[in-house]
Amino acid sequence: MNFVVEKKDKHTLITSKVEKLNNVVAPELKGEVVMLDKNGESSMIIDLAETRYCDSSGLSALLVANRLTRASGGTLVISGLQPSVEKLIQISQLHTVLNIASTLSEAEGLLVSGQE
């Protein structure tokens, strides 16, 4: 399994277990996010601590997650960005669109403050 999905109290944690978030695995992440959205999950954390590479397909999956969570009144937080992935997000100017946290606890804090 490339992604581990855990339902928490007020959000869902999706943990990436892949080194490369590319066109091979990004559709699976999109599918997970779409299914969670259809099941009423509005706030999500995507932990990319184990992911060292991301391409445009991976960015697209993150943007789909962001769009779906916002549309349902929730929040998406991306955590654990490795330097190369963080650089790609900054070059793409997506750091201005996505909520980014360094750690899972920081991400959970962002969700709590965003839901009050």
Biopython code that builds the backbone (N, CA, C, O; Angstrom):
import numpy as np
from Bio.PDB.StructureBuilder import StructureBuilder

atoms = [
    (1, "MET", "N", (0.843, -1.180, 0.000)),
    (1, "MET", "CA", (0.000, 0.000, 0.000)),
    (1, "MET", "C", (0.892, 1.249, 0.000)),
    (1, "MET", "O", (1.803, 1.371, 0.819)),
    (2, "ASN", "N", (0.623, 2.155, -0.913)),
    (2, "ASN", "CA", (1.449, 3.352, -1.048)),
    (2, "ASN", "C", (1.062, 4.473, -0.094)),
    (2, "ASN", "O", (1.864, 5.364, 0.186)),
    (3, "PHE", "N", (-0.182, 4.425, 0.408)),
    (3, "PHE", "CA", (-0.664, 5.460, 1.314)),
    (3, "PHE", "C", (-1.428, 4.805, 2.445)),
    (3, "PHE", "O", (-2.234, 3.902, 2.221)),
    (4, "VAL", "N", (-1.173, 5.263, 3.665)),
    (4, "VAL", "CA", (-1.880, 4.756, 4.831)),
    (4, "VAL", "C", (-2.869, 5.837, 5.262)),
    (4, "VAL", "O", (-2.487, 6.985, 5.487)),
    (5, "VAL", "N", (-4.142, 5.459, 5.376)),
    (5, "VAL", "CA", (-5.190, 6.398, 5.738)),
    (5, "VAL", "C", (-5.672, 6.078, 7.148)),
    (5, "VAL", "O", (-6.089, 4.955, 7.429)),
    (6, "GLU", "N", (-5.612, 7.084, 8.042)),
    (6, "GLU", "CA", (-6.047, 6.913, 9.426)),
    (6, "GLU", "C", (-7.070, 7.980, 9.763)),
    (6, "GLU", "O", (-6.811, 9.173, 9.601)),
    (7, "LYS", "N", (-8.231, 7.551, 10.234)),
    (7, "LYS", "CA", (-9.265, 8.478, 10.659)),
    (7, "LYS", "C", (-8.961, 8.906, 12.085)),
    (7, "LYS", "O", (-8.844, 8.067, 12.978)),
    (8, "LYS", "N", (-8.834, 10.202, 12.298)),
    (8, "LYS", "CA", (-8.611, 10.760, 13.631)),
    (8, "LYS", "C", (-9.919, 11.393, 14.104)),
    (8, "LYS", "O", (-10.945, 11.264, 13.435)),
    (9, "ASP", "N", (-9.892, 12.076, 15.253)),
    (9, "ASP", "CA", (-11.113, 12.696, 15.781)),
    (9, "ASP", "C", (-11.750, 13.673, 14.801)),
    (9, "ASP", "O", (-12.920, 13.539, 14.445)),
    (10, "LYS", "N", (-10.961, 14.662, 14.369)),
    (10, "LYS", "CA", (-11.541, 15.730, 13.550)),
    (10, "LYS", "C", (-10.894, 15.865, 12.182)),
    (10, "LYS", "O", (-11.146, 16.836, 11.469)),
    (11, "HIS", "N", (-10.068, 14.905, 11.814)),
    (11, "HIS", "CA", (-9.423, 14.938, 10.499)),
    (11, "HIS", "C", (-8.999, 13.525, 10.097)),
    (11, "HIS", "O", (-9.094, 12.573, 10.872)),
    (12, "THR", "N", (-8.539, 13.433, 8.881)),
    (12, "THR", "CA", (-8.003, 12.169, 8.377)),
    (12, "THR", "C", (-6.542, 12.390, 8.026)),
    (12, "THR", "O", (-6.197, 13.378, 7.378)),
    (13, "LEU", "N", (-5.689, 11.479, 8.450)),
    (13, "LEU", "CA", (-4.262, 11.534, 8.167)),
    (13, "LEU", "C", (-3.955, 10.562, 7.034)),
    (13, "LEU", "O", (-4.260, 9.372, 7.111)),
    (14, "ILE", "N", (-3.340, 11.100, 5.978)),
    (14, "ILE", "CA", (-2.886, 10.270, 4.858)),
    (14, "ILE", "C", (-1.362, 10.309, 4.884)),
    (14, "ILE", "O", (-0.759, 11.365, 4.692)),
    (15, "THR", "N", (-0.747, 9.164, 5.121)),
    (15, "THR", "CA", (0.708, 9.089, 5.197)),
    (15, "THR", "C", (1.236, 8.441, 3.929)),
    (15, "THR", "O", (0.871, 7.316, 3.587)),
    (16, "SER", "N", (2.099, 9.168, 3.239)),
    (16, "SER", "CA", (2.720, 8.641, 2.025)),
    (16, "SER", "C", (3.817, 7.663, 2.409)),
    (16, "SER", "O", (4.646, 7.948, 3.273)),
    (17, "LYS", "N", (3.811, 6.516, 1.764)),
    (17, "LYS", "CA", (4.840, 5.500, 1.983)),
    (17, "LYS", "C", (5.688, 5.303, 0.730)),
    (17, "LYS", "O", (6.317, 4.260, 0.550)),
    (18, "VAL", "N", (5.695, 6.321, -0.137)),
    (18, "VAL", "CA", (6.456, 6.228, -1.382)),
    (18, "VAL", "C", (7.562, 7.269, -1.392)),
    (18, "VAL", "O", (7.425, 8.357, -0.833)),
    (19, "GLU", "N", (8.663, 6.908, -2.042)),
    (19, "GLU", "CA", (9.769, 7.847, -2.181)),
    (19, "GLU", "C", (9.478, 8.874, -3.275)),
    (19, "GLU", "O", (9.917, 10.022, -3.198)),
    (20, "LYS", "N", (8.728, 8.443, -4.299)),
    (20, "LYS", "CA", (8.431, 9.319, -5.434)),
    (20, "LYS", "C", (6.927, 9.459, -5.611)),
    (20, "LYS", "O", (6.222, 8.482, -5.865)),
    (21, "LEU", "N", (6.449, 10.686, -5.474)),
    (21, "LEU", "CA", (5.038, 10.988, -5.741)),
    (21, "LEU", "C", (4.972, 11.466, -7.185)),
    (21, "LEU", "O", (5.076, 12.657, -7.476)),
    (22, "ASN", "N", (4.793, 10.489, -8.086)),
    (22, "ASN", "CA", (4.850, 10.789, -9.520)),
    (22, "ASN", "C", (3.616, 10.247, -10.228)),
    (22, "ASN", "O", (2.645, 9.852, -9.582)),
    (23, "ASN", "N", (3.657, 10.228, -11.549)),
    (23, "ASN", "CA", (2.502, 9.809, -12.342)),
    (23, "ASN", "C", (2.106, 8.352, -12.114)),
    (23, "ASN", "O", (1.013, 7.945, -12.509)),
    (24, "VAL", "N", (2.968, 7.568, -11.491)),
    (24, "VAL", "CA", (2.644, 6.170, -11.213)),
    (24, "VAL", "C", (1.740, 6.054, -9.980)),
    (24, "VAL", "O", (0.793, 5.267, -9.984)),
    (25, "VAL", "N", (2.019, 6.823, -8.936)),
    (25, "VAL", "CA", (1.267, 6.693, -7.679)),
    (25, "VAL", "C", (0.316, 7.859, -7.387)),
    (25, "VAL", "O", (-0.578, 7.723, -6.553)),
    (26, "ALA", "N", (0.494, 8.991, -8.054)),
    (26, "ALA", "CA", (-0.369, 10.153, -7.791)),
    (26, "ALA", "C", (-1.851, 9.845, -8.012)),
    (26, "ALA", "O", (-2.681, 10.319, -7.236)),
    (27, "PRO", "N", (-2.219, 9.066, -9.042)),
    (27, "PRO", "CA", (-3.648, 8.740, -9.203)),
    (27, "PRO", "C", (-4.235, 8.000, -7.991)),
    (27, "PRO", "O", (-5.409, 8.167, -7.662)),
    (28, "GLU", "N", (-3.413, 7.191, -7.340)),
    (28, "GLU", "CA", (-3.875, 6.485, -6.137)),
    (28, "GLU", "C", (-4.166, 7.485, -5.023)),
    (28, "GLU", "O", (-5.174, 7.359, -4.327)),
    (29, "LEU", "N", (-3.286, 8.486, -4.845)),
    (29, "LEU", "CA", (-3.515, 9.517, -3.831)),
    (29, "LEU", "C", (-4.790, 10.296, -4.150)),
    (29, "LEU", "O", (-5.604, 10.549, -3.263)),
    (30, "LYS", "N", (-4.961, 10.676, -5.416)),
    (30, "LYS", "CA", (-6.188, 11.373, -5.820)),
    (30, "LYS", "C", (-7.415, 10.527, -5.503)),
    (30, "LYS", "O", (-8.411, 11.035, -4.990)),
    (31, "GLY", "N", (-7.339, 9.250, -5.807)),
    (31, "GLY", "CA", (-8.457, 8.347, -5.533)),
    (31, "GLY", "C", (-8.796, 8.276, -4.054)),
    (31, "GLY", "O", (-9.968, 8.290, -3.678)),
    (32, "GLU", "N", (-7.767, 8.200, -3.212)),
    (32, "GLU", "CA", (-7.985, 8.170, -1.756)),
    (32, "GLU", "C", (-8.688, 9.437, -1.300)),
    (32, "GLU", "O", (-9.643, 9.384, -0.524)),
    (33, "VAL", "N", (-8.211, 10.574, -1.786)),
    (33, "VAL", "CA", (-8.772, 11.864, -1.393)),
    (33, "VAL", "C", (-10.224, 11.992, -1.853)),
    (33, "VAL", "O", (-11.082, 12.451, -1.098)),
    (34, "VAL", "N", (-10.491, 11.588, -3.081)),
    (34, "VAL", "CA", (-11.861, 11.661, -3.609)),
    (34, "VAL", "C", (-12.795, 10.766, -2.789)),
    (34, "VAL", "O", (-13.910, 11.174, -2.465)),
    (35, "MET", "N", (-12.353, 9.562, -2.453)),
    (35, "MET", "CA", (-13.179, 8.654, -1.645)),
    (35, "MET", "C", (-13.440, 9.228, -0.249)),
    (35, "MET", "O", (-14.558, 9.154, 0.262)),
    (36, "LEU", "N", (-12.405, 9.796, 0.358)),
    (36, "LEU", "CA", (-12.587, 10.411, 1.674)),
    (36, "LEU", "C", (-13.573, 11.562, 1.596)),
    (36, "LEU", "O", (-14.422, 11.718, 2.474)),
    (37, "ASP", "N", (-13.465, 12.370, 0.546)),
    (37, "ASP", "CA", (-14.386, 13.494, 0.362)),
    (37, "ASP", "C", (-15.818, 12.987, 0.202)),
    (37, "ASP", "O", (-16.741, 13.539, 0.801)),
    (38, "LYS", "N", (-16.004, 11.957, -0.589)),
    (38, "LYS", "CA", (-17.335, 11.386, -0.797)),
    (38, "LYS", "C", (-17.911, 10.811, 0.495)),
    (38, "LYS", "O", (-19.129, 10.766, 0.668)),
    (39, "ASN", "N", (-17.044, 10.376, 1.396)),
    (39, "ASN", "CA", (-17.478, 9.842, 2.686)),
    (39, "ASN", "C", (-17.640, 10.918, 3.753)),
    (39, "ASN", "O", (-17.866, 10.608, 4.922)),
    (40, "GLY", "N", (-17.526, 12.185, 3.350)),
    (40, "GLY", "CA", (-17.782, 13.292, 4.275)),
    (40, "GLY", "C", (-16.586, 13.774, 5.070)),
    (40, "GLY", "O", (-16.739, 14.589, 5.980)),
    (41, "GLU", "N", (-15.407, 13.289, 4.747)),
    (41, "GLU", "CA", (-14.206, 13.751, 5.449)),
    (41, "GLU", "C", (-13.780, 15.086, 4.852)),
    (41, "GLU", "O", (-13.443, 15.155, 3.670)),
    (42, "SER", "N", (-13.791, 16.144, 5.656)),
    (42, "SER", "CA", (-13.510, 17.462, 5.084)),
    (42, "SER", "C", (-12.120, 17.990, 5.419)),
    (42, "SER", "O", (-11.588, 18.816, 4.677)),
    (43, "SER", "N", (-11.524, 17.541, 6.508)),
    (43, "SER", "CA", (-10.188, 18.029, 6.877)),
    (43, "SER", "C", (-9.181, 16.889, 6.820)),
    (43, "SER", "O", (-9.413, 15.802, 7.349)),
    (44, "MET", "N", (-8.059, 17.165, 6.167)),
    (44, "MET", "CA", (-7.052, 16.123, 5.964)),
    (44, "MET", "C", (-5.649, 16.676, 6.181)),
    (44, "MET", "O", (-5.371, 17.850, 5.940)),
    (45, "ILE", "N", (-4.785, 15.792, 6.643)),
    (45, "ILE", "CA", (-3.349, 16.058, 6.678)),
    (45, "ILE", "C", (-2.714, 15.028, 5.755)),
    (45, "ILE", "O", (-2.985, 13.833, 5.866)),
    (46, "ILE", "N", (-1.871, 15.496, 4.849)),
    (46, "ILE", "CA", (-1.097, 14.580, 4.013)),
    (46, "ILE", "C", (0.352, 14.696, 4.454)),
    (46, "ILE", "O", (0.983, 15.739, 4.289)),
    (47, "ASP", "N", (0.871, 13.612, 5.018)),
    (47, "ASP", "CA", (2.244, 13.577, 5.523)),
    (47, "ASP", "C", (3.165, 13.034, 4.431)),
    (47, "ASP", "O", (3.061, 11.877, 4.024)),
    (48, "LEU", "N", (4.063, 13.897, 3.972)),
    (48, "LEU", "CA", (4.989, 13.511, 2.896)),
    (48, "LEU", "C", (6.416, 13.324, 3.405)),
    (48, "LEU", "O", (7.369, 13.481, 2.642)),
    (49, "ALA", "N", (6.571, 12.992, 4.676)),
    (49, "ALA", "CA", (7.906, 12.865, 5.271)),
    (49, "ALA", "C", (8.774, 11.820, 4.569)),
    (49, "ALA", "O", (9.995, 11.967, 4.526)),
    (50, "GLU", "N", (8.166, 10.770, 4.022)),
    (50, "GLU", "CA", (8.938, 9.715, 3.357)),
    (50, "GLU", "C", (9.093, 9.950, 1.857)),
    (50, "GLU", "O", (9.729, 9.156, 1.164)),
    (51, "THR", "N", (8.509, 11.044, 1.354)),
    (51, "THR", "CA", (8.521, 11.318, -0.082)),
    (51, "THR", "C", (9.627, 12.313, -0.409)),
    (51, "THR", "O", (9.619, 13.445, 0.073)),
    (52, "ARG", "N", (10.579, 11.880, -1.233)),
    (52, "ARG", "CA", (11.738, 12.709, -1.553)),
    (52, "ARG", "C", (11.655, 13.355, -2.935)),
    (52, "ARG", "O", (12.481, 14.199, -3.282)),
    (53, "TYR", "N", (10.661, 12.956, -3.716)),
    (53, "TYR", "CA", (10.523, 13.486, -5.074)),
    (53, "TYR", "C", (9.043, 13.646, -5.396)),
    (53, "TYR", "O", (8.216, 12.822, -5.005)),
    (54, "CYS", "N", (8.726, 14.710, -6.109)),
    (54, "CYS", "CA", (7.353, 14.951, -6.533)),
    (54, "CYS", "C", (7.397, 15.576, -7.921)),
    (54, "CYS", "O", (8.228, 16.441, -8.193)),
    (55, "ASP", "N", (6.493, 15.132, -8.804)),
    (55, "ASP", "CA", (6.403, 15.746, -10.126)),
    (55, "ASP", "C", (5.057, 16.457, -10.260)),
    (55, "ASP", "O", (4.330, 16.604, -9.277)),
    (56, "SER", "N", (4.728, 16.894, -11.466)),
    (56, "SER", "CA", (3.491, 17.651, -11.674)),
    (56, "SER", "C", (2.248, 16.819, -11.351)),
    (56, "SER", "O", (1.232, 17.373, -10.930)),
    (57, "SER", "N", (2.313, 15.522, -11.539)),
    (57, "SER", "CA", (1.174, 14.656, -11.183)),
    (57, "SER", "C", (0.944, 14.658, -9.679)),
    (57, "SER", "O", (-0.195, 14.682, -9.213)),
    (58, "GLY", "N", (2.026, 14.634, -8.938)),
    (58, "GLY", "CA", (1.927, 14.686, -7.482)),
    (58, "GLY", "C", (1.367, 16.024, -7.014)),
    (58, "GLY", "O", (0.520, 16.076, -6.122)),
    (59, "LEU", "N", (1.850, 17.113, -7.628)),
    (59, "LEU", "CA", (1.320, 18.433, -7.285)),
    (59, "LEU", "C", (-0.166, 18.513, -7.605)),
    (59, "LEU", "O", (-0.942, 19.097, -6.849)),
    (60, "SER", "N", (-0.555, 17.927, -8.722)),
    (60, "SER", "CA", (-1.965, 17.911, -9.110)),
    (60, "SER", "C", (-2.811, 17.192, -8.058)),
    (60, "SER", "O", (-3.899, 17.657, -7.720)),
    (61, "ALA", "N", (-2.332, 16.082, -7.548)),
    (61, "ALA", "CA", (-3.060, 15.337, -6.516)),
    (61, "ALA", "C", (-3.232, 16.190, -5.259)),
    (61, "ALA", "O", (-4.295, 16.176, -4.638)),
    (62, "LEU", "N", (-2.191, 16.930, -4.886)),
    (62, "LEU", "CA", (-2.268, 17.809, -3.717)),
    (62, "LEU", "C", (-3.281, 18.930, -3.949)),
    (62, "LEU", "O", (-4.036, 19.293, -3.047)),
    (63, "LEU", "N", (-3.290, 19.466, -5.156)),
    (63, "LEU", "CA", (-4.238, 20.536, -5.471)),
    (63, "LEU", "C", (-5.680, 20.032, -5.488)),
    (63, "LEU", "O", (-6.590, 20.747, -5.069)),
    (64, "VAL", "N", (-5.894, 18.815, -5.966)),
    (64, "VAL", "CA", (-7.235, 18.219, -5.914)),
    (64, "VAL", "C", (-7.676, 18.093, -4.461)),
    (64, "VAL", "O", (-8.806, 18.441, -4.118)),
    (65, "ALA", "N", (-6.786, 17.597, -3.610)),
    (65, "ALA", "CA", (-7.110, 17.462, -2.182)),
    (65, "ALA", "C", (-7.448, 18.822, -1.576)),
    (65, "ALA", "O", (-8.398, 18.945, -0.803)),
    (66, "ASN", "N", (-6.670, 19.835, -1.929)),
    (66, "ASN", "CA", (-6.904, 21.185, -1.408)),
    (66, "ASN", "C", (-8.267, 21.708, -1.863)),
    (66, "ASN", "O", (-9.021, 22.267, -1.066)),
    (67, "ARG", "N", (-8.575, 21.527, -3.130)),
    (67, "ARG", "CA", (-9.849, 22.014, -3.679)),
    (67, "ARG", "C", (-11.042, 21.304, -3.015)),
    (67, "ARG", "O", (-12.018, 21.953, -2.639)),
    (68, "LEU", "N", (-10.961, 19.987, -2.875)),
    (68, "LEU", "CA", (-12.064, 19.226, -2.293)),
    (68, "LEU", "C", (-12.288, 19.572, -0.823)),
    (68, "LEU", "O", (-13.431, 19.712, -0.388)),
    (69, "THR", "N", (-11.210, 19.709, -0.055)),
    (69, "THR", "CA", (-11.374, 20.030, 1.365)),
    (69, "THR", "C", (-11.963, 21.430, 1.533)),
    (69, "THR", "O", (-12.833, 21.642, 2.378)),
    (70, "ARG", "N", (-11.497, 22.374, 0.741)),
    (70, "ARG", "CA", (-12.055, 23.735, 0.832)),
    (70, "ARG", "C", (-13.526, 23.757, 0.439)),
    (70, "ARG", "O", (-14.336, 24.424, 1.083)),
    (71, "ALA", "N", (-13.871, 23.024, -0.624)),
    (71, "ALA", "CA", (-15.260, 23.000, -1.097)),
    (71, "ALA", "C", (-16.201, 22.417, -0.049)),
    (71, "ALA", "O", (-17.380, 22.771, -0.008)),
    (72, "SER", "N", (-15.689, 21.523, 0.801)),
    (72, "SER", "CA", (-16.536, 20.921, 1.830)),
    (72, "SER", "C", (-16.392, 21.623, 3.179)),
    (72, "SER", "O", (-16.854, 21.112, 4.199)),
    (73, "GLY", "N", (-15.754, 22.791, 3.184)),
    (73, "GLY", "CA", (-15.640, 23.576, 4.412)),
    (73, "GLY", "C", (-14.535, 23.126, 5.344)),
    (73, "GLY", "O", (-14.501, 23.527, 6.507)),
    (74, "GLY", "N", (-13.637, 22.304, 4.851)),
    (74, "GLY", "CA", (-12.548, 21.802, 5.682)),
    (74, "GLY", "C", (-11.216, 22.434, 5.330)),
    (74, "GLY", "O", (-11.149, 23.473, 4.673)),
    (75, "THR", "N", (-10.166, 21.784, 5.782)),
    (75, "THR", "CA", (-8.810, 22.287, 5.578)),
    (75, "THR", "C", (-7.894, 21.136, 5.202)),
    (75, "THR", "O", (-8.048, 20.016, 5.690)),
    (76, "LEU", "N", (-6.940, 21.427, 4.330)),
    (76, "LEU", "CA", (-5.877, 20.485, 4.005)),
    (76, "LEU", "C", (-4.565, 21.066, 4.509)),
    (76, "LEU", "O", (-4.280, 22.245, 4.302)),
    (77, "VAL", "N", (-3.771, 20.236, 5.171)),
    (77, "VAL", "CA", (-2.428, 20.635, 5.588)),
    (77, "VAL", "C", (-1.456, 19.577, 5.073)),
    (77, "VAL", "O", (-1.677, 18.378, 5.242)),
    (78, "ILE", "N", (-0.384, 20.040, 4.446)),
    (78, "ILE", "CA", (0.684, 19.163, 3.971)),
    (78, "ILE", "C", (1.806, 19.248, 5.002)),
    (78, "ILE", "O", (2.216, 20.346, 5.377)),
    (79, "SER", "N", (2.308, 18.103, 5.464)),
    (79, "SER", "CA", (3.385, 18.132, 6.460)),
    (79, "SER", "C", (4.571, 17.289, 6.013)),
    (79, "SER", "O", (4.464, 16.437, 5.131)),
    (80, "GLY", "N", (5.713, 17.561, 6.659)),
    (80, "GLY", "CA", (6.909, 16.748, 6.458)),
    (80, "GLY", "C", (7.573, 16.879, 5.109)),
    (80, "GLY", "O", (8.148, 15.913, 4.608)),
    (81, "LEU", "N", (7.505, 18.047, 4.513)),
    (81, "LEU", "CA", (8.099, 18.212, 3.182)),
    (81, "LEU", "C", (9.612, 18.041, 3.212)),
    (81, "LEU", "O", (10.300, 18.664, 4.021)),
    (82, "GLN", "N", (10.118, 17.201, 2.335)),
    (82, "GLN", "CA", (11.553, 17.061, 2.142)),
    (82, "GLN", "C", (12.034, 18.255, 1.307)),
    (82, "GLN", "O", (11.242, 18.844, 0.572)),
    (83, "PRO", "N", (13.315, 18.620, 1.408)),
    (83, "PRO", "CA", (13.814, 19.815, 0.725)),
    (83, "PRO", "C", (13.502, 19.890, -0.771)),
    (83, "PRO", "O", (13.131, 20.952, -1.269)),
    (84, "SER", "N", (13.647, 18.786, -1.485)),
    (84, "SER", "CA", (13.408, 18.835, -2.935)),
    (84, "SER", "C", (11.926, 19.054, -3.254)),
    (84, "SER", "O", (11.596, 19.749, -4.215)),
    (85, "VAL", "N", (11.038, 18.468, -2.457)),
    (85, "VAL", "CA", (9.597, 18.647, -2.671)),
    (85, "VAL", "C", (9.196, 20.066, -2.287)),
    (85, "VAL", "O", (8.404, 20.706, -2.979)),
    (86, "GLU", "N", (9.745, 20.549, -1.183)),
    (86, "GLU", "CA", (9.448, 21.919, -0.746)),
    (86, "GLU", "C", (9.907, 22.928, -1.798)),
    (86, "GLU", "O", (9.214, 23.910, -2.064)),
    (87, "LYS", "N", (11.061, 22.688, -2.389)),
    (87, "LYS", "CA", (11.582, 23.584, -3.426)),
    (87, "LYS", "C", (10.653, 23.616, -4.641)),
    (87, "LYS", "O", (10.384, 24.685, -5.188)),
    (88, "LEU", "N", (10.161, 22.443, -5.063)),
    (88, "LEU", "CA", (9.242, 22.377, -6.190)),
    (88, "LEU", "C", (7.954, 23.149, -5.883)),
    (88, "LEU", "O", (7.436, 23.865, -6.741)),
    (89, "ILE", "N", (7.449, 23.002, -4.675)),
    (89, "ILE", "CA", (6.222, 23.716, -4.288)),
    (89, "ILE", "C", (6.457, 25.223, -4.301)),
    (89, "ILE", "O", (5.586, 25.985, -4.720)),
    (90, "GLN", "N", (7.625, 25.653, -3.847)),
    (90, "GLN", "CA", (7.923, 27.091, -3.861)),
    (90, "GLN", "C", (8.116, 27.608, -5.281)),
    (90, "GLN", "O", (7.620, 28.683, -5.617)),
    (91, "ILE", "N", (8.826, 26.864, -6.115)),
    (91, "ILE", "CA", (9.026, 27.275, -7.511)),
    (91, "ILE", "C", (7.681, 27.391, -8.221)),
    (91, "ILE", "O", (7.481, 28.281, -9.047)),
    (92, "SER", "N", (6.761, 26.488, -7.892)),
    (92, "SER", "CA", (5.436, 26.475, -8.504)),
    (92, "SER", "C", (4.502, 27.513, -7.883)),
    (92, "SER", "O", (3.356, 27.657, -8.309)),
    (93, "GLN", "N", (4.994, 28.231, -6.881)),
    (93, "GLN", "CA", (4.202, 29.236, -6.162)),
    (93, "GLN", "C", (3.018, 28.618, -5.411)),
    (93, "GLN", "O", (2.069, 29.324, -5.068)),
    (94, "LEU", "N", (3.068, 27.321, -5.155)),
    (94, "LEU", "CA", (1.956, 26.671, -4.464)),
    (94, "LEU", "C", (2.017, 26.845, -2.949)),
    (94, "LEU", "O", (1.050, 26.543, -2.251)),
    (95, "HIS", "N", (3.148, 27.330, -2.438)),
    (95, "HIS", "CA", (3.232, 27.597, -1.003)),
    (95, "HIS", "C", (2.285, 28.731, -0.605)),
    (95, "HIS", "O", (1.975, 28.900, 0.575)),
    (96, "THR", "N", (1.827, 29.506, -1.593)),
    (96, "THR", "CA", (0.868, 30.568, -1.315)),
    (96, "THR", "C", (-0.568, 30.040, -1.299)),
    (96, "THR", "O", (-1.481, 30.736, -0.854)),
    (97, "VAL", "N", (-0.766, 28.816, -1.780)),
    (97, "VAL", "CA", (-2.098, 28.212, -1.884)),
    (97, "VAL", "C", (-2.291, 27.117, -0.836)),
    (97, "VAL", "O", (-3.370, 26.995, -0.255)),
    (98, "LEU", "N", (-1.253, 26.327, -0.596)),
    (98, "LEU", "CA", (-1.339, 25.183, 0.306)),
    (98, "LEU", "C", (-0.964, 25.564, 1.735)),
    (98, "LEU", "O", (-0.114, 26.426, 1.954)),
    (99, "ASN", "N", (-1.606, 24.915, 2.700)),
    (99, "ASN", "CA", (-1.206, 25.041, 4.109)),
    (99, "ASN", "C", (-0.095, 24.024, 4.340)),
    (99, "ASN", "O", (-0.287, 22.826, 4.136)),
    (100, "ILE", "N", (1.069, 24.511, 4.768)),
    (100, "ILE", "CA", (2.232, 23.649, 4.934)),
    (100, "ILE", "C", (2.726, 23.728, 6.372)),
    (100, "ILE", "O", (2.849, 24.811, 6.944)),
    (101, "ALA", "N", (3.006, 22.556, 6.948)),
    (101, "ALA", "CA", (3.531, 22.465, 8.308)),
    (101, "ALA", "C", (4.781, 21.591, 8.291)),
    (101, "ALA", "O", (4.895, 20.669, 7.483)),
    (102, "SER", "N", (5.703, 21.889, 9.180)),
    (102, "SER", "CA", (6.945, 21.115, 9.243)),
    (102, "SER", "C", (6.725, 19.728, 9.837)),
    (102, "SER", "O", (7.317, 18.747, 9.386)),
    (103, "THR", "N", (5.869, 19.658, 10.851)),
    (103, "THR", "CA", (5.663, 18.394, 11.569)),
    (103, "THR", "C", (4.173, 18.053, 11.631)),
    (103, "THR", "O", (3.318, 18.891, 11.346)),
    (104, "LEU", "N", (3.883, 16.819, 12.005)),
    (104, "LEU", "CA", (2.485, 16.400, 12.174)),
    (104, "LEU", "C", (1.805, 17.174, 13.288)),
    (104, "LEU", "O", (0.648, 17.569, 13.144)),
    (105, "SER", "N", (2.501, 17.400, 14.402)),
    (105, "SER", "CA", (1.866, 18.129, 15.504)),
    (105, "SER", "C", (1.568, 19.574, 15.099)),
    (105, "SER", "O", (0.544, 20.132, 15.494)),
    (106, "GLU", "N", (2.460, 20.176, 14.315)),
    (106, "GLU", "CA", (2.200, 21.517, 13.808)),
    (106, "GLU", "C", (1.004, 21.503, 12.855)),
    (106, "GLU", "O", (0.177, 22.414, 12.880)),
    (107, "ALA", "N", (0.916, 20.487, 12.030)),
    (107, "ALA", "CA", (-0.215, 20.350, 11.097)),
    (107, "ALA", "C", (-1.530, 20.219, 11.857)),
    (107, "ALA", "O", (-2.523, 20.854, 11.502)),
    (108, "GLU", "N", (-1.535, 19.392, 12.904)),
    (108, "GLU", "CA", (-2.740, 19.237, 13.721)),
    (108, "GLU", "C", (-3.114, 20.557, 14.381)),
    (108, "GLU", "O", (-4.296, 20.879, 14.504)),
    (109, "GLY", "N", (-2.115, 21.320, 14.804)),
    (109, "GLY", "CA", (-2.367, 22.640, 15.379)),
    (109, "GLY", "C", (-3.003, 23.591, 14.383)),
    (109, "GLY", "O", (-3.885, 24.370, 14.742)),
    (110, "LEU", "N", (-2.561, 23.533, 13.133)),
    (110, "LEU", "CA", (-3.150, 24.367, 12.083)),
    (110, "LEU", "C", (-4.610, 23.988, 11.853)),
    (110, "LEU", "O", (-5.451, 24.861, 11.637)),
    (111, "LEU", "N", (-4.910, 22.711, 11.898)),
    (111, "LEU", "CA", (-6.297, 22.271, 11.702)),
    (111, "LEU", "C", (-7.173, 22.768, 12.822)),
    (111, "LEU", "O", (-8.276, 23.258, 12.577)),
    (112, "VAL", "N", (-6.697, 22.651, 14.063)),
    (112, "VAL", "CA", (-7.485, 23.081, 15.219)),
    (112, "VAL", "C", (-7.755, 24.585, 15.147)),
    (112, "VAL", "O", (-8.885, 25.021, 15.365)),
    (113, "SER", "N", (-6.732, 25.373, 14.845)),
    (113, "SER", "CA", (-6.919, 26.819, 14.793)),
    (113, "SER", "C", (-7.781, 27.221, 13.600)),
    (113, "SER", "O", (-8.478, 28.235, 13.652)),
    (114, "GLY", "N", (-7.739, 26.436, 12.527)),
    (114, "GLY", "CA", (-8.539, 26.746, 11.354)),
    (114, "GLY", "C", (-10.003, 26.385, 11.505)),
    (114, "GLY", "O", (-10.837, 26.882, 10.750)),
    (115, "GLN", "N", (-10.339, 25.522, 12.475)),
    (115, "GLN", "CA", (-11.706, 25.062, 12.633)),
    (115, "GLN", "C", (-12.461, 25.816, 13.712)),
    (115, "GLN", "O", (-13.653, 25.578, 13.908)),
    (116, "GLU", "N", (-11.800, 26.713, 14.410)),
    (116, "GLU", "CA", (-12.486, 27.434, 15.484)),
    (116, "GLU", "C", (-13.156, 28.667, 14.965)),
    (116, "GLU", "O", (-13.783, 29.398, 15.731)),
]
sb = StructureBuilder()
sb.init_structure("model")
sb.init_model(0)
sb.init_chain("A")
sb.init_seg("    ")
for serial, (resi, resn, name, xyz) in enumerate(atoms, 1):
    if name == "N":
        sb.init_residue(resn, " ", resi, " ")
    sb.init_atom(name, np.array(xyz, "f"), 0.0, 1.0, " ", f" {name:<3s}", serial, name[0])
structure = sb.get_structure()
